[in-house]
Amino acid sequence: MNSIVIPKVTSATTAGSDIGHWQARLALQFGMTAAGCRLLRTQHQGPLYVQRAFYPEGPELAHVYLLHPPGGLVSGDELRITLTLAADTAVLCTTPGAGRLYRARSDQRLQQQVNTLQVAAGASLEWFPQETLVYRGAVASLETRVELADDARFIGWELIALGLPASGIKFDDGSFTQRFVISRNGLPLLIERMHIEGSSLTFRAGMAALQGHSLSGTFVCGPFADKMLDDSQIAALRERLQLESGALAALTVLGEFVVLRYLGSCSEEARRCFVRCWEYLRPLLLQRAACAPRIWAT
């Protein structure tokens, strides 16, 4: 495995003082070898990297953990993550902890993360980051682009927690934009977008928006193509949601994808809900029993 490291970037603020900001990059390339699926090349800049791949399910499927030691972004920070999976590879990618988008500085510079996930023919990617915590006053964006070739498959989720409700801190200042796009051979299959202004009571409380909840999540699985779930399978999947504490969830079939949306206040409950769906859907899409990453148990 080749690794290239690029040093930290610094820039001057409008006040004339130098304040460091991270322009962090991570690019991972996976390919099939005689020994199975391997992480062939790593390029990284700044505090964003992986240590090595793990193989709890055997050599054909690599588990990787994305590591970002600072744990969060401030004004001017940017994370760019690119995963490139060659034909017939299988990768599960997760993170050891929540990501954080901290309160912006007075200059209100954007803090952003862009994920580009490229999955070649016959390959599969499972994308399971922990939740993203958006602090009061953040000016932030999160964009995930999944680019599938023919016969490529994807299972993934994103969880967004606004403010720190356990500490009585609401997301009532700042802004956050989320964009999630899945395309195949350049043609969009699924586009999700959310824009929140912290000062917008209508969006936070409206029936067509968050309905007063602080945490939203989206789970996506597919494409199922000609083997889409039947009514009995969808009903069995709905029974697995087991929601508590006033949370809401909706399971939908959109084209070739099964999509689950969650609204609530507990990230642990949301993850349990998503994991139960993954445990049911993974064997149907990938012909593999669910095998939770070891880091989830720590």
N, C-alpha and C positions, 0 to 999 in steps of 0.2 A: 504494500500500500504506500503510495507516494503522498507526501504532505508538504504543502507550501504555506508559510506563515507570512503575513503582511502586518507591519506595525500599526499602532494607534494613530488616528487622525486628530489633529487639533485645529481649531479655527478661532479667529478673533470675534468677540461680540461687538455689538454696536457701541458699547460703553468703552471699548478700547482695550479691555483686559482679555487675556487668553483663558478660555474655559474649555477643557477637553470634552469632546463628545465622541461617542463610539459610532463609527461607520463599520459595523461588524458584518462579515460575510462568511457563509459556509456553503460549500458546494461538495456534494457527495455523489460518486458514481459507482453503481453496482453492476456487476456482470456475472454471467455463469462461467464457471471453470470446471475442471475435472473434479475438483473438491466440493462443488456446489456453488451457491450464491455467495459472492464475496464483495466486500467493500474494496474496490480497486484503486480509487483515487480520492484524496481529500484535499481541498483547498480552503484555507480559512484566514480571516483577517479579524483581529480584535478578539475579545473574550467570548468566542462561540466555536464549539468544536464537539467532536465525539472521541471517546477513548478507543473503543473497539466494538466489533459486532459480537453478539451472543447468539448461541444456537440451541436454545432449550427444546426446539422441535425437530432438530436434525439439521444437516448441512444445507438443505434446500431452501430454508427460510431464515433470513437474518433479522435479529432484533437489534435496534440501535437506539441509544438514548442521547438526545440533544442536550448539551450542557451550555448554560449561559450563566457563569458564576455571579455577575452582578445581580441577576434575578429580576431586573426591571429596566425601563427606559425613562430617561428624562428628556427635556427639550433638546432637539437637534439630533438625538440618537436615532439610528436606523439599523435594523436587522434585516438581512436578506439571506434566505435559506433556499437552496436549490438542491433538489433530489432528482437524480437521473437514473432510471431503472432500465437496463437493457432487456432485450427480449427474454421472456420466460423466467425472469428473476422474481423473487418474492421477498418483500421487506415489511417489517412492522416497525414503526417509528413512534416514540413517545418521549416525554420529558419527565425529569425527576420531581418537579415541583411547579407551582403556579408561576405564570408570568405576571409582571406588574408594569402598569403604565402610570408613572407617578405624576404628581401635580406639575404643571408646566411652569417654567420660569416666567419672569415678567415680559420677556420678548415674545412669548407665545409661539415659539417655533414648534413645528410638527414633530412628534415622536411616532415612529412608524415601524411596522414589520411587514415584510412581503415574503410570502412563501410561494415558490414555483416548483410544482411536483410533476415530473415528466415520466410517464409510464408507457413503456413500449409494448409491442404486440405480445400477448400471452403472459405478461407480467401482472403482478398484483401488489398494491400498496395499501397498508393499513396505517392511518395517520391519526394518532391519539394524543395530542398535547393536553396537558393539564389546563385548568381554567386560566383565563386572563383576567386579572383584577384591574379595573379602571378606576383610579383614584379621583376624588373630587378635584376639579381644576385641570385635569389632563386635557391635552389637545392632541388627539391620537388617531391613528388609523391602523387597521389590520386587514391585509388582503391575502387571500389564498387562491392560487390558480392551479387547477388540476388539469393536465393535458394528457388525454388518453389516446393511444393508438387502437386499432381494431383488436378486439378480444382482450383488451386490458381491463382490469377490474380494480375497484377502489372502495374502501370502507374508511370512513373518517368522521370526526366530530370537532366542533368548536364550542366552547363554553365561555360566556362573557358575564362577569360579575361587576355590576356598577356600584361604586362607592364601597363603604365598609359598614354594612347595616348592623353587624354585631357590635360595632362601636358607636352606633347611632350617627354615622356619617353617610349622608345621602350624596348621590351624584347630582347635585343641583347647580353645578358650575362647570364649564368646560364643554368639550365636544368629543364625540367618538364616531368613527365611520368604520363599518365592517363590510367587506365584499368577499363573496365566496363564489367562484365560477368553476364549473366543470365543462370541458369541451372535448370533443373527439375529432381528430383530424382537422382541427381549426374551427369546427362548428359547435356553438354553445349547446349544451344539453341541459344545464341547470345554472341559473343565476340567482343568487341571494344577495340582497343589499340592505343594510340598516344604517341610518344616520340619526344620531341622538345629540340634541343640544341639552345640556344639563339644566338650563333654565326653562325647558319646555315641560310644563306640568301636563299638558295634553298628551304628549307622547308617553310620559312615564305612567300616566293613570288611565289613558283612553282604552276603550274596549278593543279597538283595532291596533293597539300597540302593546305596551308591557303590562297594562292592567294593575299597576302598582307593584309589580314584582321587580326584584333587583337582579335576577339572574336569568339569562336566556341561553338556550343551547340548540344546536342543530346537529343531527346525526344523519349521515347519508350512506347508502349502500347500493352498489350496482356497478355497471349496468347488468340487468338480468336478461335482457334481450328476449329470446324466445322461451325462456324458462321463468317468467315472472311468477311471483307467488300467487296461489289461488286464494279464494275467499276464506277457506278453512285455515290456511297458514297465516293470513293477515289477522284473523280472529284470535288464533293462538298467540301471535306476537303481541296483540293488544292486551291480552291477559297477563303478560309478563311485566307490564309497566309498573303496577303496584305503587301508585303515587300516594303520598302522605302530605300532611300539613298544608293543604290548600293549593298544592302545585297543580299545574295544568300541562297536558301533553296531547299532541295530535299526531297520529300516524297516517301518512298519505303515500299513495303511489303516484309518482310524477314521471311519466314516460317510462323509462327503463330503470328508474331508481325508487327505492323505498326511502322515504324521508320522515324523520321524527323530529318534531319541534317541542321544546320544553320551556316552560315559564315557572319559576319558583324562587326560592330564597336560599336553598341549601345545595352547595356544589357537590357534596358527598352523595346526596340523594340523586342528583342529576347524573353523576357518573355511574351509580348503581343501575339506574334506569337504562343508560346507554350500554353498559356492559351486558346487561341481560339481553338486550336486543342483539348485540354483537354475538353473544353465545348462541343465539338461535339462528341468526342469518349467516354466520361465517361458514358453517358446513354446507349450506345451500348454495352459496356463491363460490366458495373456494374449495369445497370438498375437504375441509380440515376442521377438526374439533377445536374449540377455543382453547388457547393456551395463554394465560395472562402473563405479561412481562413480570419478571421477578421484582423489578423495582417498585411495582404497585403494592407489594406486600411490606415495604419498608416504611 
